[in-house]
Amino acid sequence: MSDPLSALLKALDLTDTGARTSEDIFTGPSQWMPQGRVFGGQVLAQSILAATRTVADDRTAHSMHGYFLRPGDVDQPITFSVDRIHDGRSFSTRRTQAYQDGQPILSMIASFQDADEGLDHQAPAPDHDLPDPESLPTAAEALAGLDHPIARFWGSQRPFDIRHIEEPVYLRADGPRVAHQAVWMRTIGPMPDDPKLHQAALAYASDYTILEPTLRAHGVPWVTPGLKMASLDHAMWWHRPARVDEWLLYAQESPNAVGGRGLSTGRVYDRDGRLVASIAQEGMIRVPR
């Protein structure tokens, strides 16, 4: 298996396959995953980059809303078709459809804006004392001793270093049953300087732990026999530029769970306390009785 960060950059390096027909069509590889299903964050990141390739260079993504329609197959590449819905004086809107075998696996609409002045405020970063990421155990350390393909993958083959501030719910959920948590995250190595690549990589990472507050609220660890989880939709708003190869705080909470679905929201802050992005996702969460 190749270096995880190199594999991520390869997945985000889309090929323009519509150039000869003047269509906005791109293709990208699927990253290997131990369960054979494409990671949702990968498709989100690739879809936003495909849309980005069709807008003016001075416009950057500020929001996206996507629906996961079918599980993706890691053994097949993904085709991305982009519709240029609207180009205005300040904003551009794009729809990206991701396909495998002619079937859509993700449908996303994204909006882009050129640089502009305006009102400026943000929700403050968590004000309680938080441990520095360097003092927290890595995923590999948290999963040490567990000989399982998914544990080995999470511990050493993800392109992001994810460090839980609370005790992670990988193997057990013995702590307080609260519907919130926070993690520090950054890529495992330096990234190229392209800000749009950092935006896409942040979308990638935003799908990692977003549903865990629902599990934590009910004392359900990832290793629960028969647990089934899948992302249903994903919304993201980019507020301020940030580098994903520097530590970011991802504060998450779950305001609701009902009907086999859990809703989670998240805020991403840099180490200076600037609000970088906001995220919302609903997922299917089925726990055996």
C-alpha positions in Angstrom: 0.0 0.0 0.0 1.4 3.4 -0.9 2.0 6.3 1.4 -1.4 7.5 2.6 -0.8 11.2 1.9 0.5 10.4 -1.6 -2.6 8.3 -2.2 -4.8 11.2 -1.2 -3.0 13.6 -3.5 -3.3 11.1 -6.3 -7.0 10.7 -5.7 -7.5 14.5 -5.8 -5.5 14.9 -9.1 -8.5 14.5 -11.4 -8.2 13.9 -15.1 -10.1 16.0 -17.6 -11.9 13.4 -19.7 -14.3 15.8 -21.3 -11.9 18.1 -23.1 -12.4 16.6 -26.5 -16.1 17.0 -26.4 -16.1 20.4 -24.6 -18.0 18.8 -21.6 -17.1 19.3 -18.0 -16.3 15.6 -17.2 -13.5 14.5 -15.0 -12.3 11.1 -13.6 -10.5 10.2 -10.4 -9.4 6.9 -8.8 -10.9 5.3 -5.8 -8.8 4.8 -2.7 -8.6 1.4 -1.2 -10.7 0.9 1.9 -10.8 -2.3 4.1 -14.6 -2.8 3.7 -14.5 -2.3 -0.1 -16.7 0.9 -0.1 -15.4 4.3 -1.2 -14.9 6.7 1.7 -17.5 9.4 1.6 -15.0 12.2 2.3 -13.0 11.1 -0.8 -16.1 11.6 -3.1 -16.9 14.9 -1.5 -13.4 16.2 -2.0 -13.2 15.0 -5.6 -16.6 16.5 -6.4 -15.7 19.9 -5.0 -12.5 19.9 -7.0 -14.3 18.9 -10.2 -16.6 21.9 -9.7 -13.7 24.1 -8.9 -12.1 23.3 -12.2 -15.0 25.0 -14.0 -15.0 28.3 -12.3 -12.8 31.4 -12.5 -9.5 31.2 -10.6 -10.5 34.1 -8.4 -13.6 32.3 -7.0 -13.4 29.9 -4.2 -15.9 27.5 -2.7 -17.9 28.8 0.2 -20.6 26.2 0.5 -21.6 22.7 -0.7 -24.6 20.4 -0.1 -24.4 16.8 -1.2 -26.4 13.6 -1.0 -24.8 10.1 -0.9 -27.0 8.0 -3.2 -25.2 4.6 -3.4 -22.1 3.1 -1.9 -19.0 3.4 -4.1 -16.8 0.5 -5.2 -13.1 0.9 -4.4 -12.1 -1.2 -7.4 -13.6 1.3 -9.9 -12.7 4.9 -10.8 -15.3 7.6 -10.4 -16.6 9.9 -13.2 -17.6 13.4 -12.3 -20.0 15.4 -14.5 -20.3 19.1 -13.7 -23.2 21.4 -14.7 -22.5 25.1 -14.9 -25.8 26.2 -13.4 -25.1 29.9 -12.9 -22.3 32.5 -13.2 -23.2 35.9 -11.7 -21.2 39.0 -10.9 -20.0 37.6 -7.6 -21.2 34.0 -7.3 -21.0 30.8 -9.4 -23.1 27.7 -8.8 -22.2 24.2 -9.9 -23.8 20.8 -9.7 -21.5 17.8 -9.6 -22.8 14.2 -10.2 -20.4 11.4 -9.3 -20.9 8.1 -11.2 -19.8 4.5 -11.2 -21.1 2.1 -13.8 -23.4 4.8 -15.1 -25.1 5.1 -11.7 -24.9 8.2 -9.6 -23.3 7.7 -6.2 -23.2 11.3 -5.1 -25.1 14.5 -6.1 -23.7 17.8 -4.9 -24.4 21.5 -5.5 -21.6 24.0 -4.6 -21.4 27.8 -4.6 -18.3 29.8 -5.3 -17.6 33.5 -4.6 -14.9 36.0 -5.4 -13.2 37.9 -2.6 -15.5 40.5 -1.0 -15.7 42.8 2.0 -18.5 42.6 4.5 -19.6 42.1 8.1 -17.3 39.8 10.1 -18.0 37.8 13.3 -17.8 34.2 14.4 -18.8 31.8 17.1 -15.9 31.6 19.6 -13.8 28.5 19.9 -14.4 26.3 22.9 -13.2 28.3 25.9 -12.4 25.4 28.3 -8.8 24.3 28.6 -8.0 21.9 25.8 -5.0 19.6 25.7 -2.5 20.3 23.0 -2.7 17.8 20.1 0.9 16.7 20.7 0.0 15.5 24.2 -2.8 13.2 22.9 -2.5 9.6 21.7 -2.5 8.8 18.0 -5.1 6.5 16.5 -2.4 3.9 16.2 -1.7 4.2 20.0 -5.4 4.1 20.8 -5.9 1.0 18.7 -2.7 -0.8 19.8 -3.2 -4.5 20.3 -6.2 -4.9 18.1 -5.4 -7.2 15.2 -8.1 -6.3 12.7 -7.9 -4.9 9.1 -10.0 -1.8 9.9 -8.0 -1.1 13.1 -4.7 -1.4 11.2 -6.0 0.9 8.4 -7.3 3.5 10.9 -4.0 3.4 12.8 -1.5 3.7 10.0 -3.1 4.1 6.5 -5.2 7.3 6.8 -3.7 10.5 5.4 -4.9 12.5 8.4 -3.6 12.2 12.0 -6.8 12.2 14.2 -6.4 12.7 17.9 -9.5 12.6 20.2 -9.6 15.0 23.1 -12.1 12.7 24.9 -11.5 8.9 25.1 -12.1 7.7 21.6 -15.1 5.4 20.9 -13.2 2.9 18.7 -13.2 0.0 21.2 -15.4 1.2 24.1 -17.6 4.0 25.1 -17.3 3.9 28.9 -17.1 7.7 29.5 -19.9 10.1 30.1 -22.8 9.7 27.7 -22.7 13.1 26.1 -23.6 14.1 22.6 -20.5 16.1 21.9 -16.7 15.6 21.4 -13.7 17.3 19.8 -10.7 16.0 17.9 -7.5 17.6 16.6 -6.6 16.7 13.1 -4.0 17.5 10.4 -2.5 15.6 7.4 0.4 13.3 8.2 2.8 15.4 6.2 3.1 18.7 4.3 0.6 19.6 1.6 1.1 21.6 -1.6 0.3 25.3 -1.2 -2.8 25.4 -3.4 -5.6 26.8 -1.1 -8.3 25.0 -3.2 -6.6 21.7 -2.5 -6.6 22.5 1.2 -10.3 23.3 0.9 -11.0 19.9 -0.7 -8.8 18.0 1.8 -10.7 19.7 4.7 -14.0 18.4 3.1 -12.3 14.9 3.0 -11.4 15.0 6.7 -14.8 16.5 7.8 -16.4 13.0 7.1 -14.1 11.1 9.5 -15.6 11.5 12.9 -18.7 13.6 12.4 -21.2 10.9 13.5 -19.3 9.8 16.6 -21.2 12.2 19.0 -24.3 10.1 18.4 -22.5 6.9 19.3 -21.0 8.6 22.4 -24.4 9.8 23.5 -25.6 6.2 23.7 -22.5 4.5 24.8 -22.1 2.6 21.5 -18.5 2.0 20.3 -17.5 1.4 16.7 -16.8 -2.3 17.4 -20.4 -3.0 18.4 -21.4 -6.3 16.6 -24.0 -5.6 13.9 -23.6 -1.8 14.0 -24.4 -0.3 10.6 -23.6 3.3 9.7 -23.6 5.2 6.4 -23.5 8.9 5.6 -26.8 10.1 4.0 -26.0 13.8 3.3 -23.3 16.4 4.0 -23.3 20.1 4.1 -20.2 22.3 4.5 -19.5 26.0 4.7 -15.9 27.3 4.3 -15.5 30.6 6.2 -11.8 31.4 6.3 -8.7 29.9 4.7 -6.6 27.4 6.6 -4.0 24.8 6.0 -4.9 21.2 6.7 -1.3 20.3 7.3 -1.5 22.4 10.5 -3.5 21.3 13.5 -7.2 22.1 13.4 -9.8 21.6 16.1 -13.0 19.8 15.0 -15.7 20.4 17.7 -18.8 18.2 17.1 -22.2 17.6 18.6 -25.3 15.7 17.8 -28.5 17.6 18.5 -30.8 14.7 17.5 -31.1 11.0 16.8 -34.4 9.4 15.7 -35.7 6.8 13.2 -32.4 5.1 12.7 -30.7 8.4 11.8 -28.3 10.7 13.7 -27.7 14.3 13.0 -24.3 15.9 13.8 -22.9 19.4 13.4 -19.3 20.5 13.6 -17.1 23.6 13.7 -13.5 23.6 12.6 -11.1 26.1 14.2 -7.4 26.8 13.7 -5.0 27.1 16.7 -5.5 30.9 16.7 -9.2 30.3 17.4 -10.4 31.4 13.9 -13.6 29.6 12.7 -12.5 27.9 9.5 -15.6 25.9 8.5 -18.9 24.6 9.6 -20.3 21.1 8.8 -23.6 19.3 9.1 -24.3 15.6 8.3 -27.1 13.1 8.9 -26.3 9.5 8.8 -28.0 6.1 9.1 -27.1 4.5 12.4 -28.6 1.1 13.1 -27.8 -0.6 16.4 -28.9 -4.2 16.8 -31.3 -4.8 19.7 
